[in-house]
Amino acid sequence: MGLLKYKGYTGSVDYSEEDNCLYGKVLGMSKDAITYEGQDVNELRKDFEEAIDDYLRFCETKNKEPRVPYSGNLNIRITPEIHSRIAMMAMQAGTTINGFIRDTLANAVGITKPINI
């Protein structure tokens, strides 16, 4: 799957054999579906960018804060044993559980700079 990026939003690129066109949707927007399509990549990109601009204008006219694809908040469920081990490792590292998890995940996805939130 290809990806398009514009103004902090990321969109998918898919092909419909049945309709003989490219199409996609903005990723991470579970409550506000933003879709687009085109006959070629240039047309798809143009429709993607126009869809984002239309969404942002709509939000502005409704005095509504636009949704962002990923808020930075992530709730996970883990076993008590994992929770306990993470707490101990965080304490040994001299950080909080959130800081430990954030740094561990950043390292896992290849972000090596310290993250300040």
MODELLER restraints for C-alpha pairs under 7 A, 6 or more apart:
rsr = mdl.restraints
at = mdl.atoms
rsr.add(forms.Gaussian(group=physical.xy_distance, feature=features.Distance(at['CA:1:A'], at['CA:12:A']), mean=6.73, stdev=0.5))
rsr.add(forms.Gaussian(group=physical.xy_distance, feature=features.Distance(at['CA:1:A'], at['CA:13:A']), mean=5.94, stdev=0.5))
rsr.add(forms.Gaussian(group=physical.xy_distance, feature=features.Distance(at['CA:1:A'], at['CA:14:A']), mean=6.39, stdev=0.5))
rsr.add(forms.Gaussian(group=physical.xy_distance, feature=features.Distance(at['CA:2:A'], at['CA:12:A']), mean=6.01, stdev=0.5))
rsr.add(forms.Gaussian(group=physical.xy_distance, feature=features.Distance(at['CA:2:A'], at['CA:13:A']), mean=4.93, stdev=0.5))
rsr.add(forms.Gaussian(group=physical.xy_distance, feature=features.Distance(at['CA:3:A'], at['CA:10:A']), mean=6.54, stdev=0.5))
rsr.add(forms.Gaussian(group=physical.xy_distance, feature=features.Distance(at['CA:3:A'], at['CA:11:A']), mean=5.50, stdev=0.5))
rsr.add(forms.Gaussian(group=physical.xy_distance, feature=features.Distance(at['CA:3:A'], at['CA:12:A']), mean=4.84, stdev=0.5))
rsr.add(forms.Gaussian(group=physical.xy_distance, feature=features.Distance(at['CA:3:A'], at['CA:13:A']), mean=5.73, stdev=0.5))
rsr.add(forms.Gaussian(group=physical.xy_distance, feature=features.Distance(at['CA:4:A'], at['CA:10:A']), mean=5.53, stdev=0.5))
rsr.add(forms.Gaussian(group=physical.xy_distance, feature=features.Distance(at['CA:4:A'], at['CA:11:A']), mean=4.93, stdev=0.5))
rsr.add(forms.Gaussian(group=physical.xy_distance, feature=features.Distance(at['CA:4:A'], at['CA:12:A']), mean=6.39, stdev=0.5))
rsr.add(forms.Gaussian(group=physical.xy_distance, feature=features.Distance(at['CA:5:A'], at['CA:11:A']), mean=6.37, stdev=0.5))
rsr.add(forms.Gaussian(group=physical.xy_distance, feature=features.Distance(at['CA:6:A'], at['CA:49:A']), mean=6.51, stdev=0.5))
rsr.add(forms.Gaussian(group=physical.xy_distance, feature=features.Distance(at['CA:9:A'], at['CA:26:A']), mean=6.73, stdev=0.5))
rsr.add(forms.Gaussian(group=physical.xy_distance, feature=features.Distance(at['CA:9:A'], at['CA:69:A']), mean=6.68, stdev=0.5))
rsr.add(forms.Gaussian(group=physical.xy_distance, feature=features.Distance(at['CA:10:A'], at['CA:26:A']), mean=5.68, stdev=0.5))
rsr.add(forms.Gaussian(group=physical.xy_distance, feature=features.Distance(at['CA:10:A'], at['CA:27:A']), mean=5.80, stdev=0.5))
rsr.add(forms.Gaussian(group=physical.xy_distance, feature=features.Distance(at['CA:11:A'], at['CA:24:A']), mean=6.31, stdev=0.5))
rsr.add(forms.Gaussian(group=physical.xy_distance, feature=features.Distance(at['CA:11:A'], at['CA:25:A']), mean=5.34, stdev=0.5))
rsr.add(forms.Gaussian(group=physical.xy_distance, feature=features.Distance(at['CA:11:A'], at['CA:26:A']), mean=4.10, stdev=0.5))
rsr.add(forms.Gaussian(group=physical.xy_distance, feature=features.Distance(at['CA:11:A'], at['CA:27:A']), mean=5.45, stdev=0.5))
rsr.add(forms.Gaussian(group=physical.xy_distance, feature=features.Distance(at['CA:12:A'], at['CA:24:A']), mean=4.80, stdev=0.5))
rsr.add(forms.Gaussian(group=physical.xy_distance, feature=features.Distance(at['CA:12:A'], at['CA:25:A']), mean=5.57, stdev=0.5))
rsr.add(forms.Gaussian(group=physical.xy_distance, feature=features.Distance(at['CA:12:A'], at['CA:26:A']), mean=6.45, stdev=0.5))
rsr.add(forms.Gaussian(group=physical.xy_distance, feature=features.Distance(at['CA:12:A'], at['CA:27:A']), mean=6.79, stdev=0.5))
rsr.add(forms.Gaussian(group=physical.xy_distance, feature=features.Distance(at['CA:13:A'], at['CA:22:A']), mean=6.69, stdev=0.5))
rsr.add(forms.Gaussian(group=physical.xy_distance, feature=features.Distance(at['CA:13:A'], at['CA:23:A']), mean=5.90, stdev=0.5))
rsr.add(forms.Gaussian(group=physical.xy_distance, feature=features.Distance(at['CA:13:A'], at['CA:24:A']), mean=4.92, stdev=0.5))
rsr.add(forms.Gaussian(group=physical.xy_distance, feature=features.Distance(at['CA:14:A'], at['CA:22:A']), mean=5.58, stdev=0.5))
rsr.add(forms.Gaussian(group=physical.xy_distance, feature=features.Distance(at['CA:14:A'], at['CA:23:A']), mean=5.32, stdev=0.5))
rsr.add(forms.Gaussian(group=physical.xy_distance, feature=features.Distance(at['CA:14:A'], at['CA:24:A']), mean=5.78, stdev=0.5))
rsr.add(forms.Gaussian(group=physical.xy_distance, feature=features.Distance(at['CA:15:A'], at['CA:21:A']), mean=5.91, stdev=0.5))
rsr.add(forms.Gaussian(group=physical.xy_distance, feature=features.Distance(at['CA:15:A'], at['CA:22:A']), mean=4.48, stdev=0.5))
rsr.add(forms.Gaussian(group=physical.xy_distance, feature=features.Distance(at['CA:15:A'], at['CA:23:A']), mean=6.15, stdev=0.5))
rsr.add(forms.Gaussian(group=physical.xy_distance, feature=features.Distance(at['CA:16:A'], at['CA:22:A']), mean=6.18, stdev=0.5))
rsr.add(forms.Gaussian(group=physical.xy_distance, feature=features.Distance(at['CA:21:A'], at['CA:38:A']), mean=5.99, stdev=0.5))
rsr.add(forms.Gaussian(group=physical.xy_distance, feature=features.Distance(at['CA:21:A'], at['CA:39:A']), mean=4.93, stdev=0.5))
rsr.add(forms.Gaussian(group=physical.xy_distance, feature=features.Distance(at['CA:22:A'], at['CA:37:A']), mean=5.55, stdev=0.5))
rsr.add(forms.Gaussian(group=physical.xy_distance, feature=features.Distance(at['CA:22:A'], at['CA:38:A']), mean=5.31, stdev=0.5))
rsr.add(forms.Gaussian(group=physical.xy_distance, feature=features.Distance(at['CA:22:A'], at['CA:39:A']), mean=5.94, stdev=0.5))
rsr.add(forms.Gaussian(group=physical.xy_distance, feature=features.Distance(at['CA:22:A'], at['CA:40:A']), mean=6.64, stdev=0.5))
rsr.add(forms.Gaussian(group=physical.xy_distance, feature=features.Distance(at['CA:22:A'], at['CA:44:A']), mean=6.69, stdev=0.5))
rsr.add(forms.Gaussian(group=physical.xy_distance, feature=features.Distance(at['CA:23:A'], at['CA:36:A']), mean=5.70, stdev=0.5))
rsr.add(forms.Gaussian(group=physical.xy_distance, feature=features.Distance(at['CA:23:A'], at['CA:37:A']), mean=4.01, stdev=0.5))
rsr.add(forms.Gaussian(group=physical.xy_distance, feature=features.Distance(at['CA:23:A'], at['CA:38:A']), mean=6.34, stdev=0.5))
rsr.add(forms.Gaussian(group=physical.xy_distance, feature=features.Distance(at['CA:23:A'], at['CA:44:A']), mean=6.95, stdev=0.5))
rsr.add(forms.Gaussian(group=physical.xy_distance, feature=features.Distance(at['CA:24:A'], at['CA:35:A']), mean=5.74, stdev=0.5))
rsr.add(forms.Gaussian(group=physical.xy_distance, feature=features.Distance(at['CA:24:A'], at['CA:36:A']), mean=5.58, stdev=0.5))
rsr.add(forms.Gaussian(group=physical.xy_distance, feature=features.Distance(at['CA:24:A'], at['CA:37:A']), mean=6.33, stdev=0.5))
rsr.add(forms.Gaussian(group=physical.xy_distance, feature=features.Distance(at['CA:25:A'], at['CA:34:A']), mean=5.56, stdev=0.5))
rsr.add(forms.Gaussian(group=physical.xy_distance, feature=features.Distance(at['CA:25:A'], at['CA:35:A']), mean=4.23, stdev=0.5))
rsr.add(forms.Gaussian(group=physical.xy_distance, feature=features.Distance(at['CA:25:A'], at['CA:36:A']), mean=6.33, stdev=0.5))
rsr.add(forms.Gaussian(group=physical.xy_distance, feature=features.Distance(at['CA:26:A'], at['CA:34:A']), mean=5.51, stdev=0.5))
rsr.add(forms.Gaussian(group=physical.xy_distance, feature=features.Distance(at['CA:26:A'], at['CA:35:A']), mean=6.48, stdev=0.5))
rsr.add(forms.Gaussian(group=physical.xy_distance, feature=features.Distance(at['CA:27:A'], at['CA:69:A']), mean=6.61, stdev=0.5))
rsr.add(forms.Gaussian(group=physical.xy_distance, feature=features.Distance(at['CA:28:A'], at['CA:69:A']), mean=4.41, stdev=0.5))
rsr.add(forms.Gaussian(group=physical.xy_distance, feature=features.Distance(at['CA:28:A'], at['CA:70:A']), mean=6.18, stdev=0.5))
rsr.add(forms.Gaussian(group=physical.xy_distance, feature=features.Distance(at['CA:29:A'], at['CA:69:A']), mean=5.16, stdev=0.5))
rsr.add(forms.Gaussian(group=physical.xy_distance, feature=features.Distance(at['CA:34:A'], at['CA:51:A']), mean=6.69, stdev=0.5))
rsr.add(forms.Gaussian(group=physical.xy_distance, feature=features.Distance(at['CA:36:A'], at['CA:44:A']), mean=6.85, stdev=0.5))
rsr.add(forms.Gaussian(group=physical.xy_distance, feature=features.Distance(at['CA:36:A'], at['CA:47:A']), mean=5.62, stdev=0.5))
rsr.add(forms.Gaussian(group=physical.xy_distance, feature=features.Distance(at['CA:36:A'], at['CA:48:A']), mean=5.43, stdev=0.5))
rsr.add(forms.Gaussian(group=physical.xy_distance, feature=features.Distance(at['CA:36:A'], at['CA:51:A']), mean=6.73, stdev=0.5))
rsr.add(forms.Gaussian(group=physical.xy_distance, feature=features.Distance(at['CA:37:A'], at['CA:44:A']), mean=5.21, stdev=0.5))
rsr.add(forms.Gaussian(group=physical.xy_distance, feature=features.Distance(at['CA:37:A'], at['CA:47:A']), mean=6.35, stdev=0.5))
rsr.add(forms.Gaussian(group=physical.xy_distance, feature=features.Distance(at['CA:38:A'], at['CA:44:A']), mean=4.14, stdev=0.5))
rsr.add(forms.Gaussian(group=physical.xy_distance, feature=features.Distance(at['CA:38:A'], at['CA:47:A']), mean=6.94, stdev=0.5))
rsr.add(forms.Gaussian(group=physical.xy_distance, feature=features.Distance(at['CA:56:A'], at['CA:66:A']), mean=6.39, stdev=0.5))
rsr.add(forms.Gaussian(group=physical.xy_distance, feature=features.Distance(at['CA:59:A'], at['CA:65:A']), mean=6.27, stdev=0.5))
rsr.add(forms.Gaussian(group=physical.xy_distance, feature=features.Distance(at['CA:59:A'], at['CA:66:A']), mean=5.73, stdev=0.5))
rsr.add(forms.Gaussian(group=physical.xy_distance, feature=features.Distance(at['CA:86:A'], at['CA:97:A']), mean=6.67, stdev=0.5))
rsr.add(forms.Gaussian(group=physical.xy_distance, feature=features.Distance(at['CA:87:A'], at['CA:97:A']), mean=5.70, stdev=0.5))
rsr.add(forms.Gaussian(group=physical.xy_distance, feature=features.Distance(at['CA:90:A'], at['CA:96:A']), mean=5.69, stdev=0.5))
rsr.add(forms.Gaussian(group=physical.xy_distance, feature=features.Distance(at['CA:90:A'], at['CA:97:A']), mean=5.46, stdev=0.5))
rsr.add(forms.Gaussian(group=physical.xy_distance, feature=features.Distance(at['CA:90:A'], at['CA:100:A']), mean=5.41, stdev=0.5))
rsr.add(forms.Gaussian(group=physical.xy_distance, feature=features.Distance(at['CA:106:A'], at['CA:112:A']), mean=6.69, stdev=0.5))
